[in-house]
């Protein structure tokens, strides 16, 4: 079987549901496994459950091979079945050192049963859009069942290959002391990757003749299999203390969990500057037609756009110059928070001058509050952002949690309207505000949060007001230099995205940037007692993520 192209069905499904794999990776079981300190009894239980998975795979492959009508497909399925049988033999020989008797019968847990029942039901045709056993009228119907069955198995193979590669980095190349090295080596091996590619290629070939509706059935099966696999990892019984999920590690009775987040490009896909500029450009012609007083009425949309573009260019050029001027020539070897604060005072002065320039331009005058709210309601947020906040709000009392948005955005109404659905209107928003007369903006801005210094002051004031006892666990999520002080002050600072200026400034002042998953594994390794897992601000360490799924999995779990 050849390598799957980027256009293949299996590849497209993996890309589409790739973020869901994070919820398997960020389970206590996998983090403890990666750290090497997973309790042996937990691993033994996992291996015993995995045997039930593998046996179900063998049975499903046999049924799929019977349904396939193509000789090449039959050979491929047979090869994959033999690989699983070999893996079962590997279990028998390798896990003896872990004291697991795979020949001994064990009872599958509920998560194992859910997946194996789902897989075998699929292999017998009991799937949405398919026909039940005994109702398969034609050979083509049987071929569809083969495709459905392979579709329900493919994400498991790809997920294990993914986890194997993710965990391989935690094995010291010069040492063999990692307790679970053989397990990690097996799933990160070229041979296992070849098997994952083989089943993906097979899924592509079995799906060629299917209709759009039938392909949708496979997609649902793929997603359901991924969900059940995540439940399997989450269901592994963990007795030992772990560093995640953060909301469960935190003692809600003792201290408050306070989540802070930036808005622009952390929550949003597009900067609010661009949204408000577009509303202003579209507002002027309407104001002119209705006879409303508007500084920009009668000005063409082209001229207004040119004015906004000029402001944007000037801001970008001066911002880059400011960043260059505040960064020390030599990279700091130790964390220098005081030096960073002094440097960011210059950036704060720049941000205030830029905002004054916008106010004085008059370009914000004449914007209707209803237009702003509609734009906010339609604003595209980062994938997973809304779901994360909804879960926090839903479990607010249980978690003893609160959420605060701290933003440079000129208009708090835009932020509030973007979180107006799903009970998110309870989020606390700290930002600048437009001044209105009869629901029309005057062009003035009530300037509350203009700079890194303003942001960190709001952060500190909020912490003081959120807890009577003063006990709290704070998380700050941000993406830019303006968030740097808040990120460092928070007990857990999470950097979303890949801002070069943020990393450049931080690095020069001795800040360390560590991928969140790696940081959790390291922290789990250091877990030796009650106080060893405590998160504490001003450590000089920030954790990086590329998706809100990572944040969700870390803070709340699956």
N, C-alpha and C positions, 0 to 999 in steps of 0.2 A: 504494500500500500504506500502511496506517495504522501508527501507533506500536504496538509490541507491548505488551500489558498485562503487569502484574507476574505474572499467573497463566499467561501463555503458556508452552508447552513449552520453547521456545528460551531464554526468560528464566530459567526454573527451572534448566535445565541450566547456563547461564552462572553463576548464583549458586552452584550446587552445586560447580562445578569452577573457580570464580573464583580460588581460592588457587593452583591449578596454574599460572595465567598468570604468577604471580610468578617461576616458574623460567625463563620466557622473558625477563622484564624484567631479572632479576638475572644475565644472562649477560655475559661480558666484551665480546661484540660490541655489545649494546644499550647498556651503560654507556659504552663508548668512543664509540659513535654519539651518545649524548646529550651527552657532553662536547664533541663536535666534533673530537676528536683521533684518531678512528679512521683508521688508515692507509688511504690511498686504494686501494691494491691489494686490501686486504681487502674494501672496499666494492664494488669492481669485481667481485670474485669473487662476492659476495653477489647483486648485481644479475643477473649471468649465471645464477646458480642460480634466482633468483626467476622468470626468464623461463620456465624449465621448469615451475615451479608454475603460472604463469598459463596456459600452453598446455594443461596438464592440466585446469585449471578450464574452459577453453573446450570441450574435448572432453567433459568430464563433464556440462556444461550441455546440450550437444547431445543426449547420451544420455538425460538426465533429461527433457528436453522431449519426446522421442519416447515416453517412458513415461507422461507425464502424460495424464490423460483429461479434464481440465477446461480449458476455453478460457482462463479467467483465469490458471490456473497456468501454462499454456503461454506466455502473454504475459509473465508475471512472470519466468519462466526465460529467455525470449528477451531481455528487458531487461537481466537480470543478465549474460548472456553478452556482450551488446553493451558493457556497462560494462567487462568484462574486456578485450575487444578494444581499447577506448579506452585502458585502462590500459597495454596493450602498446605502443600508439602513443605514449603519454606517455613510457614508458621510452625509446623510440627518439629522441624529441626532447629530453627533459630531460637524460638521462645523457651526452649528448655532451660536456658540460662536465667530466664525470668521466673521459672517455676510454674509455668502454665501447662496444664495437661489438656491439649486440644482434642484428645480422643474422648475426654470425659464430657458427658452431656451437661449442658448448662441451659438455663432458662433465658430465652431472649427477653429483654426489657421492652417496655411499651414503644419506645422510639424505634427500636430495631424492628419490632413487629409492624409498625406503621409503614416503614419503607418496604420490607419484604412482601407484605400483603399488597401494597401498591404495585410493586414490580410484577409480581406473579399474576395479579388481576389484569394488568396491562398486557402481559404475554398471552393471556387467554382471551383477549379481545374485549375485556370489560373496561373500556375507556370511553371518555366523552367523544362522541363523533364516530365511534366504532360499533361493531356488532358483537353481541355476546357469543360465547362458544356454542356451536351447534347451529348458528345462524349465518355462518360464513358461506355464502353461496358460490363464490367463484375463487379461482386461484389468485386473482388480483386482490381480493379481500384479504387473503392470507398474507400476501406481500405487504399490505398496509400494516398488518399486525406486527410483522417483523420490523418495520420502520419505527412503529410506535414503541416497541420493546427496546430497541437500541437507543431511541431518544430518551427513554427513562433511565438508561444506564450510563450514557455518555457523560453527563455532568459530574457523576461520582468519580469517574476515572480522571477527568480533567481537574477536579477539585483536589484529589489526592496528589496528583503531579504538581499542582500549584503549591500545596502545603509543603511537599517534600523540598521543593526548591527554596521556598521561603525559610524553612528551618535549617537548610544545609549551611547557611551563613553562620549559624551559631556553633558549628563544629570547628574546633581548633584544628587546623590542618596538621599540626605537629603532634597532636595528642589523640588518644583514643579513649579518653576517660569519660566521655559523655555517655551516660547510662543507656540512652536510647539511640545511639549512633547507628546501629544496624537497621533499625526501623526507618530512620531518616534517610540513610544511604539507599535503602530499597526504593523508597518513593521519589527520591531525587535522581535516580539512576537513568541512564540513557535508555535502558531496556523498558522501564516503566513508561517513560515519555513516548517511546515508540508504540507501546500498547495504547496509550491515550490518543495518539495521532491516528492509529489504525482504526479505532472505533469511531473517531470523528469522521474519518474518510468514508467508512462504511455507512454512517448515517447520511452523509451527503449523497452517496450513490443510491441508497434505498429510497431517498426522498425525491429523486429526479422526476419521477412520473406522477407525483402526488399533486392534488389541486391545492389552491390557496387555502381553502377551508381545512384540508387535511394537514397542511403545514402548520396552521394555527393550533391544531390539536397537539402536534409534536412540540410546539413551543410551550404550550401549557404543561405538557408532561415533563419537559426539561426543567421548567421553573419549579414545578411541584417536587421533582426529584431533588433539586438543589435545596429547597426548603426543608425537606425531610432529612437530608444529610446534615444540615445545620442543626436540626433538632437532635440528631443522633450525637453529635459532638457536645451539644449543650447538656444532654441528659447524662453524660458520664458523671458518676457520683464523685465529688471532690470533698474530702474531709479536711484536708490541710487548708491553712490560711492562704489566700491569694490576693493579688493586687488589683483585681478587676472582677466584675464591673465596679466602677468607682462609687456608684450610688448605693451599692450593697456593702461595700467595704466601709463607707462612711456611716457613722452611727447617727441616724436621723434624730434620735432622742437627745443626743448630746450636742450636735452642732448642725447648723444650717448649710445646705448645699446651694451655693449661689453661682449661677451661670451668667457670664457676661459675653457679649459678642459685638463685634463691629458689624456694620451693615453693608456698606458699599464694597462689592467684589468679594466679601466674605459670605454674606447671605445672598447677594444679588449677582446676576451674570453680567449686568451692565451698570456702570457708575451712575448714580442718581443725577450727577451734573448733566449727563447727556439726556436723561429723561426730562428734567426740568427745562433744559434748553429747547427741547423739541416742543414741549407744551407752550413755551413762550413764543416760539416761532409760529405755531399754529393759531395761537390766541389773537395775535395782532390783527390779522385780516377780519376775524369775526367781530372784534371790538370796533373796527372801522365801519363795518356794515351795520352794526346795531346802534352806532352813535355814542357808544360808551367812551368816556375820557380815558385815553391810554397814550402814554408817551410814545409807544411804538406804532400806534395806529397810523396808517398811511405809508408806513415803511414796508418795502417789499420783503417777501420771505427770503429772497436771495440775499438782500442786504443784512437782514437780521441774522441769517445763518453765517454770513461772513464775519459779523461782529462777534458771534459766539465762538467761531473757529479761531479768531484772532485772540480772544481771551484764553482759549484752551491752549493754543501754541505758546503764548506768553507764560502761562502757568507752568507748562511742562518744561520749557527751557530754563526758567528761573528755579524751578524745583530741582532739576538735575544739577544746576550750578551750586545751589545751596547744599545739596547732599555732598558734593565733591568738597565743598569748603569746610564741612564739619567733620569729615572723616580723617582720623589721624593717618600720617604717612605709614607708620608701622603698625602691624597687627598686634593687638593686645594679647599678652600671654596670660594675664589674669583678668578676671571680671571686674570692670571699673564702672559701677553704676553711677557714682557721682559725676565722673567725667562724661558719661553718656547724657545725664540730665542737663549738664551745662551746654553740651553740644546741641541738644534738641531745643534749647531755649531759642537758638538762632532760627531753627526750623519753625518754631512757634511764631516768631515775629514775622517770618515770611508768609505763613498761612493767614495771619490776620491782615496783612497788607493786601493779599490776594482777594480776600473776602470783601474788604473795603472797596476794592476796585470794582467788584461785581455790583455791589450796592450802588455805587456812584454812577455806574453805567446806565442804570434805569432799565436794564433788560429784563428784570424780574417783575416789573410793574404790569398790572392788568391781568394776571393769571387768575382764573376762576377756581375756587376751592373744589367745586364738583369735578372739574377736569382733572385736578391733581389727585383726587380720591379715586377716580376711575382709572387713571394711569397706575396708581399704586396697586389697585385690585388686579390689574393685568400684568403687573411686573413679574418677570420670570426670575424665580429664585433658584439657587443652586440645588441640584438634585439631592434630596434627603434632608435639606435644611428644615423645611416645614414639618416633616414627619418627626424629626428630633424634638423640636419645640413642642409639638402637639403631645408627645409622650410625656415630656416634662410637666406640662400643664395638667394633663390627665392624672398624673401621679403626684401632683404637687404636695398634697397633704401627707401622703405616705412617705415621700422622700424628704419632706420638710425643705422644699426647694423653691427657688425664685429665679426669674430670668430678667436680665436687663440688657437693652441694646444701647450702646454708646457710640454715637456717630457724628461725623463732621457734616452730615447732610444738612442742607440749608432749610429743609422743610420737614418737620416732624410728622405732619399730616400724611406725607408720602409714605413714610415708614409705617405709621399706624394702619393705613389702609392696605398696605401690602400684607399685613398680618391680621386682617379683619375677619378671616374665615377660620373655622375649626376652633373656636374659643381662644384664639391667639390674641384677641383684642385686650387680653389681660396683661400682655407683656409690658414691662416698664420701658419707656423710650426716653432717652436723654440725648437731645440734639438741639440744633438751632431751630428757630420757628419763623415763619413768614408773619408779617403784620398785614391784617385784612381790614378793608372797609366795605361793608355789605358783601362779604364773601369774595371780594376781589383784592388781590395782593397790591400793596402800595409800593412795592419795590424794596422796602426796608426788611432787614433781617434782625430778629432778636438773637444776638450772638451769645450762645451759652457754651458751645463746644467747638472751638476753632483750631485747637492745636494738641500736640502730644501732652503738653503740660495740663491743659484743660481736661483732657480725657482721664489722665491719671488722678486728677483731683476729684472728678466725679466718681471714679472707681473707689477711691479711699472713703469719700463721704458716704457712698452707698453701703459699703461694708460696715461702717459705724452705725448706720441707721437700720440695718437689716437684722441685727441680732442683739437682744437685750443682754445676753451673757458675754457677747464678744467672741463666741466660738463659732467658727464657720470654716467651710472648705470652699475655696473660690477657684473657678475655672474661667479663663479668658480665652476667647477665640478671635484671632485677628489675622490680617494679611499684609499690613503695610508698616512703614516706619512710624507712622502716627500711632500705631498700637503697641510699639515696642516697650514703653514704660509699663503699661498695663499688663502686658504679657509677662514681664519679669516680676512684677509685684504679686501677681496671682500665684496661688499655691501650685496650679498647673497651667502653664502657658502653652496654648496650641496654635501653631502657625499653619493657616490654611493657604494652600497654593504655593507659588514659587517666586515671590518678589525678590528680584536681585538686589534692589536697594536696601530692603530690610535685612537681608543676609549680609550684605556688605557692611552696613553700619554696625550691625550687631557683632559681627566677627571682629571688626577693628577694636571693639571695646570688650573683647574677651567673652562674648556670648557663644555658647555651644548649641548647635542645632542637631537634634537626634531624631531619627524616624520614630514615631510613637511606638510602634510594635517592638522595635529593638529596645527602646527605653523601658517598656514593660517587662521584657524578658530579663533585662539587666536588673531591674528592681526586684523581680521575683527571685533571682539568684541571691540577692543581698538580703532577702527576707529571712531573718534569723530570730525575730522576736516581735513583741507587740508594737514597738516604736520604730522598727526598721523600715516600715513601709510608709511612714508619714510623708505627706507631700508638704513642701514648704517653699514659700516665695523667696525671691532674690537669691536663688541658687546659681543663677547664671546659665541655667539649662532650659531650653525651649524645645518642644516636641513638634515635629512636622507631620502633616497629613496631606493627602491628596484628594480626600473625599469626606463628605459629612457622614458617610457610612462608618468610617473609622471612629469618628467622634461619638456617634450613636452607640456603636458596639462597645467602646471603651467606657463610656459613662453609664449606659443603661443595660448593655447586653443585648441579645437578640430580641 
